[in-house]
Amino acid sequence: MKTYLVTGGAGFIGSNFIHYMFDRYGDDIKIINVDLLTYAGNLENLSDVKNNPNYSFVKADICDKVEISKIFADNDIDSVVHFAAESHVDRSIKDPEVFARTNVIGTLNMLNCAKEAWETNDGFKEGKRFLHVSTDEVYGSLTEEGTYFYETTPYDPHSPYSASKASSDFLVKAYVDTYGFPALITNCSNNYGPYQFPEKLIPLIINNVLTGKKLPVYGDGKNVRDWLYVMDHAKAIDMVIEKGRIGEKYNVGGHNEKQNIEIVKIIIDTIKEMLPEDDERQAHINYDLITYVEDRKGHDRRYAIAPDKIRSEIGWEPDTMFAEGIKLTIRWYFDHTEWMEHVTSGDYQKYYEEMYK
C-alpha cells in the first residue's frame, strides 16, 4: 500500500486530488492530509472521506519542522504531493511576507524533512517521490500571440506570489542538483472546478451572478488565461508521480485560452441557460452586472501553457474542454449552496474542525 503525504489537502486543488486518488485506487492507498486550515482550507471539502480508515488529517504548519518531521517518523511516506501555498495574487500584493514564509520557507522545510527521512548512505530510498506543484505565473507574461510557456522558458515573475513560487521551484531544483533528491515539478495553468474558494475569478463570478451582485473585471478584461479543469490536473499529477523522470519539470495546460471578460460572459450565459425559465433570478442575470475596476498592479497580460512534454513523455492530455467543464462547475455550485454559504460566512473553519474532535 502506497502512502501519500498531501500538503494543503483541504484546499481547492488538494481536496480534488484526494478525491481523485481514492476514486481511482480505493483501498490500495493511504493518504495523510496536512493542512493549517487558513482561510482557503476547508475540511468540508473532504467530509465524505473523513471516515475512510485509509485517510487521516493532521492540522499543522508546513513551516513547523518538529511536526512535519514527526509525520515522516511515524509513517513510511512514499510520495509527497506538495500543494500547500498562499496563492492569491491580490493578497500577495497586500501582504508579501506571508507568501514568502509559506511558499519559500514552508517548501524548504518540507524538502529538509523528506530528505532526512529518505536519505541513505547510498543516496535515497527506492521509489520515493516529492512532487512540487507550481504555477505558470513563474514564467511572467506572454506578449506575442501564438507563443507559449515551455519548460525551458526563462522565469520572469511579476508579483510577490509568482516570485515566491519561483523561489520554491528553484529550491526544489537545487535539492535535485545538489543532493540527487527525488523531486519533480509541475507548473499548471489556472484551475477551475468544485471546492474553489470564491475569491478566485470563476467561483466569484458564479456566486455573484446567482446573488445579483456586481461582477468586477480588472482593467479592460482582455487578460488571457489558460483554463484547466481541476480533475484533469489531478490526473496529471498522479501520472507524473508514476511516470515522470526525477529532476524534471512538466507544464500542465488545458488548451482553453480565454480572455477574462469572455469567461464572465460565458458564465452569465451558461447560468441563464441552466436555470429554469421561471427562476426569479433570471430577471437580474445579464451583462449589466459587469463592472470594470482599476487594474491589478503588475497584472500579467497573457498566460498560455504548452503541455507537449507531459503529452509525449507521460501520455497525459486534458479530457475536459471549457464548454463542458464550466457546466460541470456551475452545476456543482448549484448543488452545493450550503458549501458556498459556509465559506462566505467565515465560520466554516470552527464548524468543520469540530468534526475531527
N, C-alpha and C positions, 0 to 999 in steps of 0.2 A: 504494500500500500504506500503510495507516494504521499508525502506531507508537504503542503504548500503554506508558506507564511506570506500572507497578503497584507501589505500595509495600506492604510486608507480604505479598507474594505467596506466601510459604512458609507462611503461617498458614492457619487454617481457612477463612475466607470467601475470602481472596485466592487460595488454590490452587484452590478450586472455581470461582471466577470465571475463572481462566486456562484450566481445563479446558473450561468452557462456551464461552469465546470461540474457542478452537481448534476445538472440535466444530462451532461454528456457521459460522465464517468460514474455517477451514482456512488455506491458504497466502496468503490475501488480507490478513493482518495480521501485524504483528511485535509481540512483547511483550518488554519489558525488566522483569525482576523484581528489585526492590531490597528486600533484607531483611537485618537484622542477625543473624538466627538466634539470637534469645534462646530461652528455654526452650520457647515455643509455636511457634516457627518450625521447620519440619521439611522438608528437601529431599526426603525420601522421598515426601512428598505429590505431588511433581512428577516422580518418577522416569521416568514414561512419556512425558514431553515434553522431557526434558533434552537429547536428541539432535536435537530439532527445529531446523533451521537458522534458523527464524524466532523462536526463543526464546533468551534469554540471561539469565543470573543474575549479579547484582553484590552481593557482600556489603558492605553499607555502612549507616551510621547516618544516619537522615534528619535528624539534627541537624548533620551534617557538611557545611558549606557548600561546601568545596572539592570533595569527592567528588560531591555532588549536582549542583553547577554543571558539573562535568566531563561528567556523563552528558548534560545538556542540550546542552553544547557539541559533543559527539561524535555526537549523534543529533538528528534533526528530530522531536521529540516532538509528536504531535498531541493526545493526551489523557493526562492524569494521572488515575489512579484511586487515591485515597489511602485505603488500608485501615490502614496501619501505625499501631498504637496498643497501649498497655497496656490491657487490657480486663476484668480480673477484679476485681470489687468487693472481695472479701476481701483481695486483695493490695494494693489501693489504701488500705485502712484501715490496713494494717501499714506501708506504705511509700509515702506520698502523693507524695514528692518525685520518684520515678521516673516517676510518672504525669504530673506537671506538666512534666517535662523532655520526655518523648517526645510526649505528646499536644498540648502547647501550643507549646513551643519547636520541636519537630520539624515541626509543621504550619506554623508561621511561616517556618521555613527553606524548606520546600517551596514555599510561596507566593512567597517572595522569589526563589528560583531560577527558578521558572516565569515570574514577572513579568519578570525580567531577560532571559530567553531569548525571550519572546514580544512584549515591548513594542516599539512602533514610534513614530515621530513623530506618527502619527495615531490612536494607540490600541493595538490589539493585532492580531497576525496573524490572518487569517481562518481560521475553523474550529477554533481551539484551544479545548480544554475542560479544566477542572480540577474533577473530581468528588470532593468530600469526603464520605466515608462515616461517618455518625454513628449515634447511638443514640436510642431513645425515652426512655432514662433521663434525658435532659436536662430532660424535662418534669416530673419529680417523680413523685408518686403520686396515682392517682385514688381518691377516697373514696366516690363515689356510683356505684351500679350503673347501667348504661346510658349512662355518659358515656365519652368517647373523647378521645384526643390528636389535635388537628388542627394543621396548620402554624402556625396563629395562637395556639396555646396558649402562655401565658407560661412561660418557663423557670423551673424550681424544683428544681435538682439537690440531692440529699441525701447523696451520697457523694463522696469525693475523685475517684473515677473519673468519675462523671457531671459533676462540676464541671469537670474538666479537658476533657471532651468539649464541654461547653457553652462553655467559653472558646475552644476551637478553632473551634467553629461561629461564634462572634462575630468571630473574626479573619477567617474566610473572608468573612463578610458585610461586614466593614469594607473588605476589599480590593475587593469588588464596588462598594460605595458610594463609596469614595474614588478608586479608580483606573479604575473600569469594567472590572475584571478579570473574565475569562470563566469564572466559577466557578458551580457548583451544589452543593447539599447534599441528601443523603438521610438520613433518620432511620428506622432499621429496628427492628422488634421482635426478640425473641430468635430467633436462628438455630439450627437443628439439622441434622445430616446427616453425611456422610462426613468424615473427617480432623479431627474436632473434638477438641482436647486434653482429656483426661479429668479436668480439674479442674471443668469445667462440668457442669451437672446431668445431662443426658441420657447422655453417654458415661460419666460416673462411675457412674451407676446401672446402665447396661448391663454395664460391666466388673465391678462389684461383685456383681451378680446372678449372672453367669457364674462368678465365682470364689468365691461363697459368703460374701462379706463383708457386713458391716452396711451398711444404706442410710441415710445420715444425712439427716434432713429438718429444716430450720430451723423453730423455733417450733411453731405448730400445723399447719404445712404448707398453710395456706389462702391463701398469697400467690398472686396470679393473674398469669400472663404470657401474652402473645400469641405463638404459636409460628409461625415462618416457615421452610419448607424451604429450605435454602441455595441450591439451584439456581433456585428461584423468585426469590430475592434477586439472584442473578447476572443473570438475565434482566431484572429491573427496572433494574439499574444500566446494563446495555447500552442499554436503551430510553431511560433518562434522558439518557445521553450523546448519543444520536442525536436525540431529540425534545424534550428538556427546554428550558425557557426560561432563558437566562442570568440569574443572580441569584436564581433561585427555589429553594425547598426542597420536597422531596417526601417524605411519610411512606410507608413501605413496610411493610405489615402482612399477617399471614397468615390472618386470620379464624379463628384457632384459640386462643381463650382457655381456659386450663385452670389449675386450682389445682396447686401443686407436688405435693401428695400424690396428686392424680389422675394426674399424669404418672408418678409412681413405680409406682402400682398398674397402670397401663396397660402399662408396660414389663415388669413381672413377669408379667402375664397373657399378653402377646404372646410373650415368650420361651418360656414354658411351652408355648404353642400351637405355636411354630415348631420347638422341639427335638423330635427323635424320642422316642417314649414310653419307649424303653428306654435313653435317655441317662441316665447315672448322676447328672448334675447336677439332674435333675428332683426328686430327693429333698429337696434343700435349698432349692429355689426356692419361697418362699411369703411371705406378708405379715409373718411373724415376723422377717424380716430388717430391717424398717423400724425405725429408732431415731430418736426425736425429740431434737434437740440444742438448746442455747441459741441463741436467735435472733440473727441478724446485727445488728450495730449499724446504726441508721438504715435498717432494711430496709423498702423501699417495699412497700406492700400490693398495689397493682394497677396493671398497665400494659395499655393497650388502644389500638391504632392505628386511626385512621380513614383508609383509603387512598383516599378519594373523589377527591382532586385528581389523583393519579397515574392513576387509572382514567379520569377524564373528559378529562384533557389528553393523556395518553400512550397510553392503551388497555391498561395493564397490569393484570392480576389474577393472584392466586396460582393455580397449576394443581394444587397438591398439598395435599389436606386431611390432617389429622394422622393419621388412621387408616391412610392409605396411606404417608405419609412416615415414620412411626415404623417400619413394617415394612421399608421400603427401608433405613432407617438401621441397624436391628438386623441385617438380612441382610448389610449391608456389614461390620459389625464381626464377624459370624460368619466371613466370608470373608477377613478381614484380621487374624487373631490375631497374626501376626508384627509388624504395624504397632503394635498395642497393646503388645506386649511391648517393642518398641524404645522407644516414647515413655515408658513407665512405668519403664524400666530406667535412663534418664538418660544412656545412652551413644550415643544415636542421632545426635546432632549431629556428633560427630567422625567417625562411620562414614560418614555421607552427605556430609560436606564432602569426604571423600576421592574421592568420585565425580566431583567437579568439578576435580580437580587434573590 
